[in-house]
Amino acid sequence: MHTPPLYRQLADHYLDAIRSGTLKTGERFPSIRLMMEKHAVSLSTAVQVCRELEDCGVLEARPRSGNYIRQPDDLPKPGALPPPAPVDTDVYVGIHEKVSWVLRASQRATIKVNFASAYCAPELYPLKTLQDHMIKALRQNQHLLGAQGPNCGHSALRNILARRALTAKANLPAERIVITNGATEALNLALRAVTRPGDTVAVESPTFYGLLQILESLNLRVLEIPATAHAGINLLALEQLLQGAERIQALIVTPNLQNPLGSIMPDANKSRLVQLCAQHTTVLIEDDTYGDLVDTEQPLSTLKHWDRTDNVIYCASLNKTLAPGMRLGWISAGKWHERVEMLKHTQSRGCEALSQLAVSAFMKTPSYERYLRRLRKILTQQRQQMSAGIARYFPPGTCVTTPQGGTLLWVELPRHHSSLALFHEGLKAGIQISPGDIFSNTRRFDHFVRIGCGAPYSPKIDEALATLGQLLKNQG
Ligand SMILES: Cc1ncc(COP(=O)(O)O)c(C=O)c1O
């Protein structure tokens, strides 16, 4: 028996209060903000509590006014709320067009302030140091540019990555690591290794739109499983799906700093997730793109750490943490290593060696850890400043996540706002945002916006936030 998730416990708590008459029909239900304060829960948890209560008919949302108690004929018993329903189990179509359309519109506009990026500002990366290491590598290897690099990547980098993984309690032997063109190629390879077109793959909802594009391009069916900023993927919903009639061939999860939620899964959930997938022979693909940006001094555990049956494929990247221009990522595919190696060879051959040599020379030094520590501190401050700016300028009722690391904030606007409309208006003013609508194939997130905090806070950024706030006011 495991403990129900927090939102479910809270929903039961309020259901009890309604049943006992502490909260009466027609009364106003506590606001999202109050719930976040009083129960110390995240925005998503508070929102999910309201949705649960709405679903069982005891809460009604009144536009611009809040949630009110209503008395259905038959109140569900405590603990008897139905498990959260998985969303959109249909064949997945159309996300490509939606995302491509948003990206194309951004490319055509003249952007003065970009809140859509998940990267840090270039000046926060150790570019001069990497350039010096590149020059040194070229001097030491005069024939470097004249020969093709090894298919799986350079051993110097693979060795360093294997050693660093040990501190995150994952054993990824260097000879079973393949260096890739970012996490994008790693995820593509993982999916191609374990699925066939038409198979079903589950993802967190909301999720990184690039992943939705990859899945569509591989002709895979997608199941979106609800996730919260508080604890990541909903294991009850997942379990229910795994027991259902439709076979789920693979599940892709970002356990540490999910994009866009910023969630971190508790260790107990990580362990349970790995166990569940192994039990149902669903391949678990771990995306650890942001793991090194978590605020804590000790690295958080990876899903791979809990993997006893070699059922987890680990994917990661240096593009957010070190050098987006180098496009370096990697995959450790365990028992699928040989297949991934073959696919990498047929798809693109080995990645170029110069970047790998420069990066591994830097990562070997203590300066790398010092650099990461400093970067995390800077990002913490930038997130706080951006959050304060949003609170200053966005309409009342706006809620923002407080992730424990990384570059992203997930902002929930009052329900009547449209992030796609804000995206359009923003572009006209030279401001780019990521509309929530592209993080899912459902329409559940159109009143959300993802805001990147990778750049140092400045008067220009402050002004852009004020403009977005004004545009939202104009929406009514
Ligand atoms: C969760 C997640 N996975 C994968 C990627 C792609 O990473 P890369 O740039 O290394 O290809 C991103 C990029 O934003 C991401 O947010």
The ligand as an SDF file (V2000), in Angstrom:
LIG
                    3D

 16 16  0  0  0  0  0  0  0  0999 V2000
   13.8640   17.8490  -21.2330 C   0  0  0  0  0  0  0  0  0  0  0  0
   14.6920   18.0750  -22.4590 C   0  0  0  0  0  0  0  0  0  0  0  0
   15.1790   17.0150  -23.1160 N   0  0  0  0  0  0  0  0  0  0  0  0
   15.9280   17.1590  -24.2190 C   0  0  0  0  0  0  0  0  0  0  0  0
   16.2220   18.4020  -24.7330 C   0  0  0  0  0  0  0  0  0  0  0  0
   17.0670   18.5180  -25.9700 C   0  0  0  0  0  0  0  0  0  0  0  0
   18.3700   18.6930  -25.5330 O   0  0  0  0  0  0  0  0  0  0  0  0
   19.5830   18.9580  -26.5250 P   0  0  0  0  0  0  0  0  0  0  0  0
   19.6270   20.4310  -26.7790 O   0  0  0  0  0  0  0  0  0  0  0  0
   20.7680   18.4600  -25.7590 O   0  0  0  0  0  0  0  0  0  0  0  0
   19.3770   18.1840  -27.7710 O   0  0  0  0  0  0  0  0  0  0  0  0
   15.7400   19.5360  -24.0880 C   0  0  0  0  0  0  0  0  0  0  0  0
   16.0140   20.8720  -24.6220 C   0  0  0  0  0  0  0  0  0  0  0  0
   15.4710   21.8710  -24.2250 O   0  0  0  0  0  0  0  0  0  0  0  0
   14.9430   19.3610  -22.9200 C   0  0  0  0  0  0  0  0  0  0  0  0
   14.4340   20.4100  -22.2690 O   0  0  0  0  0  0  0  0  0  0  0  0
  1  2  1  0
  2  3  1  0
  2 15  2  0
  3  4  2  0
  4  5  1  0
  5  6  1  0
  5 12  2  0
  6  7  1  0
  7  8  1  0
  8  9  2  0
  8 10  1  0
  8 11  1  0
 12 13  1  0
 12 15  1  0
 13 14  2  0
 15 16  1  0
M  END
$$$$
